[in-house]
Amino acid sequence: MPGPPALVALTRWQRLTHAVGDLVRRSPARASVLVFVAAAVVFSVLLKLPIASASGQALPWKDAVFTAVSAITVTGLTTVDTATAWSPFGLITILVAIQVGGLGIVTLALLLSRAVTRQLGLGSKVFAQQNIGSPELGEVRSLLRTVVMTTLTIQGVLLLILTPAFVVEEGWGRGLWHGLFYSVSAFNNAGFVVHEGGLAVFDGNLWILVPIMVGVFVGSFGFPVFLTLINARWNRSRWTLHTKLTLFTTTLLLLVGAIAWTAFEWSNTATIGDMSPAEKIFHGLFASTMMRSGGFAITDTAASTSTTLLASDALMFVGGGSASTAGGIKVTTLAVLFLAIVAEARGTKDLTAGARTIPAGLLRVAISVAFLGATLVLGATALITLVSDAPLDRILFEVISAFATCGLSVGLSAELDGFGAGVLSVLMLAGRIGPIGLAAALAVRQRRVLYTMPSERPIVG
């Protein structure tokens, strides 16, 4: 006979926590994917509630699910106007989803492991060491604390800088709220805005736009870079190769993107054509920063030239740093691929950078990430073309923005039906988890082959 209801509930809870704990120990990657999906479901339900809607009537499931997924993946694409569609409860829900999603797949897996099993198993520690950069397995617990504290500290600094600027514009109540919202949205590269017309209403207000730019730029570095800078400060000799590659490639792409965007839009009167040279340069720098996965815009992205959209596609596809709030294939992936091309052109056997040799296996990972990312983009683009008559350049831009969790939009997300919105939602989840993380989570088991086949060299190229 079944026991008392309380005892039955306790037994079921123990079974559930045991099952979850076992999954976390065996496959942290798969557990973290499930955490993301579960979080998306929870926030979808919350946003579906009538209290979350500004009108008091529940919004359609398509809008609730799409917004929840966009927030938990820190993307910023929307099917409705965030500023007018959601109530204060809805906006707070979105803000919490952004903060949860910004912690990332690795941190969520470790938090889940710690909460359920009361300890971090060896698998979780190795998972953290490989993805965040912990120097020692025993330091993962302090590493987790550092990740959370770094996030809150940087957001706190942004809050202190942004709040006075918003207070001057809007008063204390709205100023405090908007300072908090944009500090979280900027650092997490989320791109959500709570003003009608977006940040374009603050065009020319450097006290607001510059801190948001800096927040997005710093947020795209990734936690491994933060940990190196915390431990080594500005002693470059102690910087890891990952940190050097991330900072160099990110800065280079920022400058290249700013020059390209400004040049392509220089005479476009629909964006910056009528502005002064200084204003054009600032807009180019702002736009290039947001291509790191920031998603904020102060000009109409849909009014950009086709050449600008194509250049933006390339930069968004690359994204930001590994284990960061940014998406894309990551700047270190691009750097490794470029180094491989240079090594091949020079006829050298090893990949080297910063007086270090890069393991040959890492090139295989970089190629896999780039190929899987391109495959996801190609497949999603093909599916969207089945339900949308929009030009291919607009569809491709929206798809890459979803995959790279960037959030820049040409307005296509709001035009899509439920199927199209579902495709972008799945793509945002896949992009936030990352191609390799997704593949690791889907893998049934790891194979160890104890033999090697005879080698033979096919003709390539």
VORO-964196 format. One line per 4 residues: number of its first residue (from 1); for each residue x negated, y negated, z negated of C-alpha. Coordinates in nm, 4 decimals, m for minus. Layout:
<recs>
NUM> X Y Z | ... $
</recs>
This chain:
<recs>
1> 0.0000 0.0000 0.0000 | m0.1222 m0.3515 0.0746 | m0.2407 m0.5499 m0.2235 | m0.1351 m0.8970 m0.3347 $
5> m0.1240 m1.1586 m0.0539 | m0.4177 m1.3514 m0.2017 | m0.6327 m1.0360 m0.2134 | m0.5349 m0.9419 0.1431 $
9> m0.6220 m1.2924 0.2657 | m0.9574 m1.2781 0.0838 | m1.0383 m0.9416 0.2399 | m0.9542 m1.0696 0.5876 $
13> m1.1684 m1.3782 0.5308 | m1.4605 m1.1615 0.4179 | m1.4255 m0.9473 0.7294 | m1.4150 m1.2572 0.9502 $
17> m1.7223 m1.4149 0.7898 | m1.9072 m1.0840 0.8118 | m1.8248 m1.0552 1.1824 | m1.9269 m1.4158 1.2472 $
21> m2.2427 m1.3765 1.0436 | m2.3347 m1.0616 1.2335 | m2.2841 m1.2432 1.5656 | m2.4995 m1.5355 1.4503 $
25> m2.7806 m1.3040 1.3445 | m2.7716 m1.0986 1.6649 | m2.7171 m1.3777 1.9172 | m2.7445 m1.7409 1.7999 $
29> m2.7036 m1.8597 2.1597 | m2.3745 m1.6761 2.2042 | m2.2517 m1.7908 1.8638 | m2.3260 m2.1540 1.9472 $
33> m2.1322 m2.1251 2.2739 | m1.8353 m1.9909 2.0799 | m1.8713 m2.2816 1.8368 | m1.8496 m2.5291 2.1238 $
37> m1.5438 m2.3568 2.2693 | m1.3756 m2.3327 1.9285 | m1.4471 m2.7002 1.8612 | m1.2987 m2.7926 2.1986 $
41> m0.9826 m2.5980 2.1131 | m0.9498 m2.7626 1.7710 | m0.9947 m3.1148 1.9042 | m0.7593 m3.0430 2.1954 $
45> m0.4869 m2.9487 1.9485 | m0.5535 m3.2605 1.7420 | m0.5360 m3.4879 2.0468 | m0.2150 m3.3176 2.1590 $
49> m0.0382 m3.4272 1.8389 | 0.2052 m3.7207 1.8791 | 0.0132 m3.9133 1.6106 | m0.2908 m3.9161 1.8397 $
53> m0.1065 m4.0992 2.1157 | m0.0697 m4.4773 2.1215 | 0.2919 m4.4390 2.2367 | 0.3827 m4.1918 1.9630 $
57> 0.4663 m3.9273 2.2226 | 0.2305 m3.6383 2.2805 | 0.0202 m3.6679 2.5933 | 0.0121 m3.3782 2.8433 $
61> m0.2156 m3.0860 2.7658 | m0.4300 m3.1728 3.0666 | m0.5243 m3.5097 2.9159 | m0.5684 m3.3759 2.5614 $
65> m0.7910 m3.0848 2.6671 | m0.9953 m3.2872 2.9155 | m1.0599 m3.5655 2.6646 | m1.1490 m3.3193 2.3874 $
69> m1.3940 m3.1324 2.6105 | m1.5413 m3.4602 2.7347 | m1.5928 m3.5757 2.3754 | m1.7352 m3.2505 2.2382 $
73> m1.9760 m3.2330 2.5333 | m2.0580 m3.6059 2.4920 | m1.9747 m3.6696 2.8572 | m1.7362 m3.9665 2.8689 $
77> m1.5227 m3.8748 3.1697 | m1.1543 m3.9395 3.1060 | m0.8201 m3.8825 3.2744 | m0.6555 m4.1651 3.0788 $
81> m0.7699 m4.5066 2.9601 | m0.9275 m4.4430 2.6194 | m0.8575 m4.7972 2.5002 | m0.4808 m4.7821 2.5611 $
85> m0.3839 m4.4130 2.5553 | m0.4943 m4.3195 2.2057 | m0.3866 m4.4310 1.8592 | m0.6346 m4.5044 1.5777 $
89> m0.6010 m4.1382 1.4750 | m0.6768 m4.0291 1.8314 | m0.9815 m4.2555 1.8554 | m1.1176 m4.1329 1.5219 $
93> m1.0690 m3.7755 1.6424 | m1.2654 m3.8564 1.9580 | m1.5404 m4.0192 1.7499 | m1.5724 m3.7125 1.5256 $
97> m1.5820 m3.4862 1.8328 | m1.8628 m3.6966 1.9791 | m2.0640 m3.6708 1.6583 | m2.0133 m3.2946 1.6358 $
101> m2.1034 m3.2446 2.0004 | m2.4036 m3.4740 1.9749 | m2.5692 m3.2481 1.7181 | m2.6072 m3.0018 2.0000 $
105> m2.5920 m2.6304 2.0611 | m2.9005 m2.5447 1.8553 | m2.8034 m2.7441 1.5479 | m2.4468 m2.6136 1.5525 $
109> m2.5716 m2.2563 1.5698 | m2.8049 m2.3125 1.2753 | m2.5362 m2.4889 1.0711 | m2.2988 m2.2020 1.1411 $
113> m2.5627 m1.9488 1.0425 | m2.6384 m2.1370 0.7213 | m2.2718 m2.1826 0.6304 | m2.1639 m1.8241 0.6959 $
117> m2.4647 m1.6148 0.5982 | m2.6070 m1.8510 0.3323 | m2.9464 m1.8072 0.4947 | m3.1213 m1.8403 0.8278 $
121> m3.2112 m1.5030 0.9734 | m3.5201 m1.4355 1.1788 | m3.3243 m1.4574 1.5043 | m3.1884 m1.7994 1.4119 $
125> m3.5340 m1.9213 1.3129 | m3.6899 m1.8044 1.6395 | m3.3991 m1.9617 1.8282 | m3.4664 m2.2932 1.6544 $
129> m3.8413 m2.2716 1.7037 | m3.8016 m2.2174 2.0783 | m3.5356 m2.4847 2.1335 | m3.6185 m2.7633 1.8872 $
133> m3.9889 m2.7179 1.8399 | m4.0318 m2.6079 1.4814 | m4.4037 m2.5383 1.4268 | m4.3414 m2.2693 1.1671 $
137> m4.0517 m2.0292 1.1221 | m4.0331 m2.1120 0.7534 | m3.9748 m2.4808 0.8241 | m3.6443 m2.4401 1.0071 $
141> m3.4335 m2.5383 0.7053 | m3.6202 m2.8666 0.6600 | m3.6117 m2.9063 1.0375 | m3.2341 m2.8891 1.0355 $
145> m3.2229 m3.1530 0.7627 | m3.4578 m3.3739 0.9647 | m3.2423 m3.3453 1.2769 | m2.9271 m3.4531 1.0928 $
149> m3.1004 m3.7333 0.9014 | m3.2695 m3.8649 1.2166 | m2.9346 m3.8781 1.3935 | m2.7661 m4.0653 1.1091 $
153> m3.0596 m4.3025 1.0620 | m3.0783 m4.4123 1.4255 | m2.7019 m4.4522 1.4397 | m2.7163 m4.6548 1.1186 $
157> m2.9732 m4.8913 1.2689 | m2.7578 m4.9337 1.5798 | m2.4581 m5.0012 1.3566 | m2.6423 m5.2773 1.1704 $
161> m2.7457 m5.4398 1.4995 | m2.4178 m5.4062 1.6885 | m2.1734 m5.4959 1.4125 | m2.2688 m5.8669 1.3807 $
165> m2.2420 m5.9082 1.7591 | m1.8949 m5.7529 1.7650 | m1.7881 m5.9461 1.4534 | m1.8765 m6.2736 1.6265 $
169> m1.6638 m6.1712 1.9250 | m1.3682 m6.0038 1.7503 | m1.3683 m6.0640 1.3756 | m1.4586 m5.8376 1.0849 $
173> m1.2038 m5.5573 1.1185 | m1.2391 m5.4827 1.4884 | m1.6079 m5.5752 1.4805 | m1.6914 m5.3124 1.2178 $
177> m1.4901 m5.0461 1.3983 | m1.6419 m5.1195 1.7372 | m1.9917 m5.1378 1.5896 | m1.9443 m4.7895 1.4426 $
181> m1.7855 m4.6425 1.7546 | m2.0440 m4.7711 2.0002 | m2.3405 m4.6826 1.7779 | m2.2232 m4.3194 1.7746 $
185> m2.1209 m4.3196 2.1409 | m2.4487 m4.4786 2.2544 | m2.6944 m4.2580 2.0651 | m2.5017 m3.9462 2.1617 $
189> m2.5004 m4.0572 2.5266 | m2.1214 m4.0149 2.5214 | m2.0155 m4.3154 2.7285 | m1.6720 m4.3516 2.5674 $
193> m1.5460 m4.7103 2.5471 | m1.2566 m4.8535 2.3468 | m1.2162 m5.1800 2.5374 | m0.9855 m5.2265 2.8318 $
197> m1.2126 m5.2789 3.1276 | m1.5025 m5.1061 2.9497 | m1.8266 m5.2860 2.8674 | m1.7776 m5.5123 3.1676 $
201> m1.5927 m5.7481 2.9320 | m1.9282 m5.8065 2.7575 | m2.1273 m5.8617 3.0767 | m2.3980 m6.1145 2.9910 $
205> m2.3821 m6.0499 2.6146 | m2.7309 m5.9126 2.5537 | m2.6702 m5.8766 2.1783 | m2.4291 m5.5937 2.2627 $
209> m2.5595 m5.4493 2.5877 | m2.9302 m5.4258 2.4967 | m2.8795 m5.2278 2.1710 | m2.6460 m4.9909 2.3562 $
213> m2.9122 m4.9466 2.6267 | m3.1791 m4.8752 2.3652 | m2.9493 m4.6306 2.1843 | m2.8838 m4.4358 2.5043 $
217> m3.2519 m4.4391 2.6017 | m3.3715 m4.3172 2.2615 | m3.0923 m4.0604 2.2373 | m3.2093 m3.9044 2.5635 $
221> m3.5546 m3.8180 2.4209 | m3.4409 m3.5120 2.2277 | m3.5062 m3.3855 1.8764 | m3.8422 m3.2197 1.9602 $
225> m3.9761 m3.5634 2.0552 | m3.8348 m3.7199 1.7393 | m3.9996 m3.4540 1.5247 | m4.3356 m3.5093 1.6935 $
229> m4.3140 m3.8871 1.6497 | m4.2162 m3.8457 1.2848 | m4.5120 m3.6166 1.2147 | m4.7764 m3.7735 1.4402 $
233> m4.6562 m4.1352 1.4523 | m4.8365 m4.3116 1.7374 | m5.1441 m4.0884 1.7289 | m5.1163 m3.9625 2.0870 $
237> m5.3853 m3.7018 2.0351 | m5.1417 m3.5179 1.8067 | m4.8471 m3.5406 2.0437 | m4.7235 m3.2143 2.1913 $
241> m4.7315 m3.1649 2.5664 | m4.3519 m3.1605 2.5641 | m4.3445 m3.5053 2.4043 | m4.5924 m3.6476 2.6539 $
245> m4.4082 m3.5053 2.9537 | m4.0697 m3.6198 2.8228 | m4.1735 m3.9773 2.7473 | m4.3728 m4.0203 3.0690 $
249> m4.1113 m3.8686 3.3004 | m3.8214 m4.0474 3.1302 | m3.9952 m4.3856 3.1587 | m4.0933 m4.3211 3.5196 $
253> m3.7386 m4.2236 3.6179 | m3.6033 m4.5284 3.4360 | m3.8246 m4.7626 3.6402 | m3.7667 m4.5801 3.9692 $
257> m3.3921 m4.5739 3.9102 | m3.3793 m4.9433 3.8217 | m3.5749 m5.0420 4.1341 | m3.3663 m4.8173 4.3595 $
261> m3.0286 m4.9214 4.2179 | m3.1138 m5.2917 4.2314 | m3.2446 m5.2677 4.5879 | m2.9446 m5.0714 4.7175 $
265> m2.6909 m5.3008 4.5468 | m2.8742 m5.6312 4.5988 | m2.6399 m5.7579 4.8715 | m2.3259 m5.5706 4.7654 $
269> m2.0815 m5.8474 4.6677 | m1.8506 m5.5879 4.5102 | m2.1105 m5.5253 4.2374 | m2.4067 m5.7639 4.1945 $
273> m2.4369 m5.9385 4.5325 | m2.3236 m6.2780 4.3989 | m2.5407 m6.2735 4.0862 | m2.8743 m6.4416 4.0173 $
277> m3.1965 m6.2375 4.0625 | m3.2414 m6.2073 3.6848 | m2.8852 m6.0774 3.6438 | m2.9352 m5.8297 3.9277 $
281> m3.2515 m5.6928 3.7694 | m3.0803 m5.6549 3.4316 | m2.7851 m5.4739 3.5895 | m3.0264 m5.2406 3.7684 $
285> m3.2082 m5.1618 3.4438 | m2.8774 m5.1044 3.2629 | m2.7462 m4.8770 3.5390 | m3.0692 m4.6745 3.5474 $
289> m3.0592 m4.6274 3.1700 | m2.7050 m4.4959 3.1892 | m2.8038 m4.2404 3.4533 | m3.0016 m4.0667 3.1760 $
293> m2.6552 m3.9421 3.0693 | m2.5292 m4.2572 2.8977 | m2.2183 m4.3088 3.1057 | m2.1572 m4.6777 3.0255 $
297> m2.1092 m4.9178 3.3154 | m2.0755 m5.2952 3.3511 | m2.0008 m5.2845 3.7243 | m1.7432 m5.0849 3.9191 $
301> m1.9197 m4.7592 4.0017 | m1.6645 m4.6808 4.2721 | m1.7656 m5.0023 4.4524 | m2.1289 m4.8941 4.4837 $
305> m2.2742 m4.8104 4.8239 | m2.3012 m4.4499 4.9402 | m2.6801 m4.4757 4.9165 | m2.6552 m4.5870 4.5535 $
309> m2.4203 m4.2985 4.4735 | m2.6645 m4.0523 4.6311 | m2.9591 m4.1896 4.4318 | m2.7443 m4.1783 4.1180 $
313> m2.6576 m3.8146 4.1920 | m3.0265 m3.7225 4.1906 | m3.1050 m3.9082 3.8679 | m2.7969 m3.7799 3.6853 $
317> m2.8765 m3.4224 3.7902 | m3.2165 m3.4525 3.6197 | m3.0671 m3.6014 3.3022 | m3.2670 m3.6544 2.9823 $
321> m3.4897 m3.4657 2.7391 | m3.4498 m3.1066 2.6225 | m3.2496 m3.0523 2.3003 | m3.1206 m3.4090 2.3303 $
325> m2.7742 m3.5591 2.3566 | m2.8322 m3.5960 2.7314 | m2.7406 m3.3404 2.9956 | m2.8785 m3.2401 3.3344 $
329> m3.1560 m2.9936 3.4095 | m3.3830 m3.2062 3.1844 | m3.6864 m3.4174 3.2649 | m3.9378 m3.1524 3.1564 $
333> m3.7876 m2.9126 3.4100 | m3.8499 m3.1694 3.6834 | m4.2019 m3.2314 3.5525 | m4.2914 m2.8606 3.5557 $
337> m4.1557 m2.8195 3.9092 | m4.3523 m3.1225 4.0273 | m4.6706 m2.9952 3.8615 | m4.6203 m2.6606 4.0357 $
341> m4.5949 m2.8354 4.3734 | m4.9116 m3.0344 4.3011 | m5.0968 m2.7187 4.1932 | m4.9880 m2.5377 4.5069 $
345> m5.0939 m2.8301 4.7268 | m5.4344 m2.8379 4.5593 | m5.4732 m2.4627 4.5753 | m5.5212 m2.4266 4.1999 $
349> m5.4018 m2.1147 4.0216 | m5.2884 m2.2644 3.6894 | m5.0387 m2.5386 3.6047 | m5.2140 m2.7983 3.3904 $
353> m5.1112 m3.1239 3.2304 | m5.2517 m3.3263 2.9422 | m5.5553 m3.0981 2.9091 | m5.3226 m2.8043 2.8557 $
357> m5.2333 m2.5001 3.0675 | m4.8637 m2.4388 3.1169 | m4.7671 m2.0682 3.1000 | m4.6691 m1.9228 3.4369 $
361> m4.3476 m1.7861 3.2867 | m4.2286 m2.1393 3.2171 | m4.2195 m2.2123 3.5886 | m3.9772 m1.9240 3.6324 $
365> m3.7550 m2.0752 3.3647 | m3.7703 m2.4190 3.5313 | m3.6773 m2.2719 3.8685 | m3.3909 m2.0797 3.7085 $
369> m3.2561 m2.3917 3.5370 | m3.2684 m2.5970 3.8568 | m3.1157 m2.3194 4.0689 | m2.8379 m2.2378 3.8223 $
373> m2.7589 m2.6074 3.7819 | m2.7406 m2.6575 4.1583 | m2.5221 m2.3472 4.1888 | m2.2771 m2.4771 3.9287 $
377> m2.2584 m2.8133 4.1055 | m2.2110 m2.6526 4.4470 | m1.9390 m2.4172 4.3233 | m1.7475 m2.6890 4.1378 $
381> m1.7717 m2.9250 4.4355 | m1.6276 m2.6585 4.6637 | m1.3381 m2.5968 4.4250 | m1.2581 m2.9672 4.3915 $
385> m1.2500 m3.0119 4.7690 | m0.9645 m2.7597 4.7751 | m0.7374 m2.9862 4.5675 | m0.8634 m3.3355 4.6516 $
389> m0.8744 m3.5391 4.9721 | m1.1384 m3.7750 4.8293 | m1.4592 m3.8286 5.0294 | m1.7339 m3.5770 4.9633 $
393> m1.9698 m3.8378 4.8149 | m1.7095 m3.9276 4.5494 | m1.6405 m3.5631 4.4674 | m2.0101 m3.4802 4.4444 $
397> m2.0737 m3.7822 4.2205 | m1.7938 m3.6856 3.9795 | m1.9026 m3.3215 3.9701 | m2.2674 m3.4028 3.8985 $
401> m2.1598 m3.6531 3.6337 | m1.9590 m3.3758 3.4657 | m2.2389 m3.1181 3.4882 | m2.4983 m3.3662 3.3598 $
405> m2.2546 m3.4806 3.0867 | m2.3224 m3.8326 3.2096 | m1.9735 m3.9840 3.2219 | m2.0227 m4.2327 3.5046 $
409> m1.7112 m4.2140 3.7192 | m1.5745 m4.3266 4.0520 | m1.2220 m4.2736 3.9185 | m1.1728 m3.9238 4.0552 $
413> m1.1150 m3.7553 3.7175 | m0.7923 m3.9490 3.6639 | m0.6689 m3.8528 4.0128 | m0.7176 m3.4768 3.9847 $
417> m0.4411 m3.2307 3.9049 | m0.4579 m2.9723 3.6289 | m0.6728 m2.7333 3.8307 | m0.9281 m2.9999 3.9227 $
421> m0.9415 m3.1286 3.5650 | m0.9906 m2.7701 3.4459 | m1.2831 m2.7201 3.6820 | m1.4529 m3.0343 3.5502 $
425> m1.3800 m2.9290 3.1910 | m1.5516 m2.5924 3.2385 | m1.8393 m2.7667 3.4136 | m1.8827 m3.0109 3.1255 $
429> m1.9018 m2.7233 2.8776 | m2.1504 m2.5374 3.0974 | m2.3593 m2.8514 3.1405 | m2.3696 m2.9252 2.7675 $
433> m2.4669 m2.5699 2.6795 | m2.7221 m2.5706 2.9585 | m2.7714 m2.3191 3.2397 | m3.0265 m2.1113 3.0506 $
437> m2.8294 m2.1256 2.7254 | m2.5188 m2.0137 2.9120 | m2.7062 m1.7285 3.0787 | m2.8552 m1.6197 2.7450 $
441> m2.5120 m1.6247 2.5853 | m2.3583 m1.4173 2.8658 | m2.6387 m1.1624 2.8708 | m2.5266 m0.8349 2.7157 $
445> m2.8704 m0.7430 2.5906 | m3.2375 m0.8093 2.6426 | m3.4205 m0.5509 2.8514 | m3.7802 m0.4582 2.7859 $
449> m3.9321 m0.2709 3.0781 | m4.2228 m0.0486 2.9762 | m4.3594 0.0001 3.3251 | m4.4595 m0.2119 3.6264 $
453> m4.3952 m0.1599 3.9952 | m4.6593 m0.1826 4.2681 | m4.6983 m0.5407 4.3837 | m4.6382 m0.6602 4.7392 $
457> m4.6381 m1.0188 4.8692 | m4.3444 m1.1209 5.0924 | m4.3827 m1.4115 5.3344 | m4.2439 m1.7327 5.1833 $
461> m4.1871 m2.0585 5.3701 $
</recs>
